Amino acid sequence: MSQHSTHTLLISSDQELPSTLYGHFVRNGLAPLTIVAGVPAAFDMLSRIAPRLILLDLQDIGLQHPTLPSVDTWKGGELTHLCNQIQLMRPDAKLVLVTASHISPTILAGYEGVAGIINRDTPLGAWPGRLLYLLGEGSPPANSAAGPRTAEGRGS
């Protein structure tokens, strides 16, 4: 078992992802794991806890928060604004975007405050090692040819 403990916040509307990741996170020091199901709940939770790691699952998060421009899509201003807001609330936390496998890390590379990207099709057992590496607490993942502090193709 890992000697360190990292509070992790997972923002995901997917019911299966948190339950499948939980055991891996606990065994590898990425717990406690707090799970919220949407953007408003995430902002509420960020006002109460100070996670070191924030995972933002882009699948079905429904970026329609009153403080965000509703006409933008996640590919544009709305995701940029969300990442900026998270960074302002918790500047010491590492923000990692969880993406579908068909989304290229280069598309998301320009978002301010994003420490890394991890694809949903990454084997669940590999998530803790990649995330610990982003936190500066582990060895580089086997396929991290894209640069330093990379979860999936994104340097910090």
Kinemage of the C-alpha trace (Angstrom):
@kinemage 1
@onewidth
@group {chain A} dominant
@subgroup {mainchain}
@vectorlist {calphas} color= white
{ca met a 1} P 0.000 0.000 0.000
{ca ser a 2} L 1.148 3.521 -0.766
{ca gln a 3} L 2.614 5.674 1.999
{ca his a 4} L 1.021 8.914 0.781
{ca ser a 5} L -2.570 10.058 0.704
{ca thr a 6} L -4.058 12.398 -1.856
{ca his a 7} L -7.596 13.731 -1.669
{ca thr a 8} L -9.121 13.260 -5.118
{ca leu a 9} L -12.276 14.874 -6.497
{ca leu a 10} L -13.929 13.075 -9.415
{ca ile a 11} L -16.481 15.096 -11.391
{ca ser a 12} L -18.436 12.546 -13.418
{ca ser a 13} L -22.035 11.791 -14.294
{ca asp a 14} L -21.051 8.199 -15.105
{ca gln a 15} L -22.168 5.854 -12.332
{ca glu a 16} L -19.797 3.039 -13.344
{ca leu a 17} L -16.492 4.933 -13.542
{ca pro a 18} L -16.274 5.942 -9.847
{ca ser a 19} L -17.140 2.467 -8.589
{ca thr a 20} L -14.557 0.812 -10.812
{ca leu a 21} L -11.819 3.310 -9.926
{ca tyr a 22} L -12.454 3.420 -6.175
{ca gly a 23} L -10.495 0.316 -5.155
{ca his a 24} L -7.525 1.253 -7.350
{ca phe a 25} L -7.439 4.742 -5.845
{ca val a 26} L -7.668 3.547 -2.225
{ca arg a 27} L -4.880 0.992 -2.706
{ca asn a 28} L -2.594 3.578 -4.295
{ca gly a 29} L -2.995 6.563 -1.973
{ca leu a 30} L -5.399 8.575 -4.118
{ca ala a 31} L -8.101 8.474 -1.441
{ca pro a 32} L -10.207 9.843 0.017
{ca leu a 33} L -12.169 9.959 -3.237
{ca thr a 34} L -15.040 12.429 -3.374
{ca ile a 35} L -17.460 11.998 -6.268
{ca val a 36} L -19.849 14.641 -7.609
{ca ala a 37} L -22.185 14.347 -10.582
{ca gly a 38} L -22.072 17.750 -12.228
{ca val a 39} L -20.603 21.203 -12.530
{ca pro a 40} L -22.761 22.957 -9.881
{ca ala a 41} L -22.075 20.143 -7.390
{ca ala a 42} L -18.364 20.372 -8.208
{ca phe a 43} L -18.236 24.085 -7.400
{ca asp a 44} L -20.113 23.474 -4.162
{ca met a 45} L -17.703 20.690 -3.185
{ca leu a 46} L -14.634 22.742 -4.142
{ca ser a 47} L -15.795 25.426 -1.715
{ca arg a 48} L -15.700 22.807 1.081
{ca ile a 49} L -12.735 20.522 0.336
{ca ala a 50} L -9.168 21.000 -0.887
{ca pro a 51} L -8.304 18.111 -3.186
{ca arg a 52} L -4.785 17.708 -4.578
{ca leu a 53} L -6.185 16.019 -7.671
{ca ile a 54} L -9.335 16.877 -9.653
{ca leu a 55} L -10.544 14.546 -12.391
{ca leu a 56} L -13.046 16.143 -14.775
{ca asp a 57} L -14.836 13.517 -16.862
{ca leu a 58} L -15.896 15.225 -20.092
{ca gln a 59} L -18.449 12.549 -20.949
{ca asp a 60} L -21.972 13.844 -20.372
{ca ile a 61} L -21.045 16.508 -17.808
{ca gly a 62} L -23.524 18.894 -19.399
{ca leu a 63} L -21.654 22.159 -19.303
{ca gln a 64} L -24.723 24.300 -18.700
{ca his a 65} L -23.822 26.151 -15.508
{ca pro a 66} L -25.366 29.609 -14.981
{ca thr a 67} L -21.941 31.263 -14.780
{ca leu a 68} L -20.817 29.705 -18.077
{ca pro a 69} L -21.735 30.877 -21.575
{ca ser a 70} L -24.477 28.437 -22.604
{ca val a 71} L -23.968 28.890 -26.359
{ca asp a 72} L -20.399 27.562 -26.253
{ca thr a 73} L -19.534 23.894 -26.450
{ca trp a 74} L -16.936 22.071 -24.358
{ca lys a 75} L -14.559 22.454 -27.306
{ca gly a 76} L -14.614 26.207 -26.886
{ca gly a 77} L -15.170 28.856 -24.276
{ca glu a 78} L -17.286 26.860 -21.878
{ca leu a 79} L -14.609 24.285 -21.034
{ca thr a 80} L -11.956 27.002 -20.928
{ca his a 81} L -14.067 28.960 -18.446
{ca leu a 82} L -14.716 25.868 -16.342
{ca cys a 83} L -10.999 24.989 -16.176
{ca asn a 84} L -10.186 28.591 -15.228
{ca gln a 85} L -12.828 28.614 -12.476
{ca ile a 86} L -11.514 25.368 -11.011
{ca gln a 87} L -7.956 26.736 -11.111
{ca leu a 88} L -9.065 29.939 -9.356
{ca met a 89} L -10.855 27.994 -6.622
{ca arg a 90} L -8.082 25.432 -6.077
{ca pro a 91} L -4.806 26.709 -7.603
{ca asp a 92} L -2.719 24.035 -5.860
{ca ala a 93} L -4.765 21.140 -7.258
{ca lys a 94} L -3.831 19.239 -10.411
{ca leu a 95} L -6.708 19.189 -12.913
{ca val a 96} L -6.860 16.149 -15.199
{ca leu a 97} L -9.387 15.828 -18.020
{ca val a 98} L -10.877 12.379 -18.567
{ca thr a 99} L -11.637 12.027 -22.276
{ca ala a 100} L -13.065 9.553 -24.739
{ca ser a 101} L -10.429 7.616 -26.603
{ca his a 102} L -11.277 9.337 -29.887
{ca ile a 103} L -10.389 12.806 -28.557
{ca ser a 104} L -6.850 13.800 -29.395
{ca pro a 105} L -4.804 15.175 -26.488
{ca thr a 106} L -3.542 17.905 -28.831
{ca ile a 107} L -7.090 19.328 -29.078
{ca leu a 108} L -7.177 19.814 -25.316
{ca ala a 109} L -3.521 20.768 -24.861
{ca gly a 110} L -4.152 24.504 -24.783
{ca tyr a 111} L -6.486 24.606 -21.792
{ca glu a 112} L -5.032 26.659 -18.952
{ca gly a 113} L -4.676 24.911 -15.647
{ca val a 114} L -4.945 21.391 -17.077
{ca ala a 115} L -2.101 19.231 -15.784
{ca gly a 116} L -2.935 16.243 -17.958
{ca ile a 117} L -5.367 14.113 -19.846
{ca ile a 118} L -6.274 10.476 -19.357
{ca asn a 119} L -8.338 8.510 -21.848
{ca arg a 120} L -11.301 6.473 -20.641
{ca asp a 121} L -9.923 3.400 -22.422
{ca thr a 122} L -6.738 3.438 -20.329
{ca pro a 123} L -6.733 0.211 -18.273
{ca leu a 124} L -8.126 1.015 -14.818
{ca gly a 125} L -5.116 -0.477 -13.075
{ca ala a 126} L -2.881 2.031 -14.883
{ca trp a 127} L -4.791 5.131 -13.759
{ca pro a 128} L -3.202 5.471 -10.282
{ca gly a 129} L 0.365 5.281 -11.613
{ca arg a 130} L -0.299 7.868 -14.299
{ca leu a 131} L -2.045 10.213 -11.885
{ca leu a 132} L 0.665 9.841 -9.236
{ca tyr a 133} L 3.204 10.700 -11.935
{ca leu a 134} L 1.300 13.921 -12.671
{ca leu a 135} L 1.516 14.712 -8.965
{ca gly a 136} L 5.283 14.170 -9.094
{ca glu a 137} L 5.092 11.030 -6.944
{ca gly a 138} L 5.719 8.229 -9.390
{ca ser a 139} L 7.617 6.877 -12.359
{ca pro a 140} L 6.706 7.832 -15.907
{ca pro a 141} L 4.010 5.695 -17.511
{ca ala a 142} L 5.195 3.184 -20.091
{ca asn a 143} L 3.713 5.154 -23.017
{ca ser a 144} L 4.565 8.727 -21.966
{ca ala a 145} L 6.616 9.642 -25.017
{ca ala a 146} L 4.798 12.963 -25.367
{ca gly a 147} L 6.689 14.757 -22.615
{ca pro a 148} L 7.143 15.295 -18.899
{ca arg a 149} L 4.279 14.914 -16.430
{ca thr a 150} L 2.021 13.274 -18.955
{ca ala a 151} L -1.034 11.162 -18.240
{ca glu a 152} L -1.981 10.676 -21.855
{ca gly a 153} L -0.165 12.868 -24.344
{ca arg a 154} L -0.144 16.151 -22.422
{ca gly a 155} L 2.778 17.798 -20.635
{ca ser a 156} L 2.222 20.211 -17.784
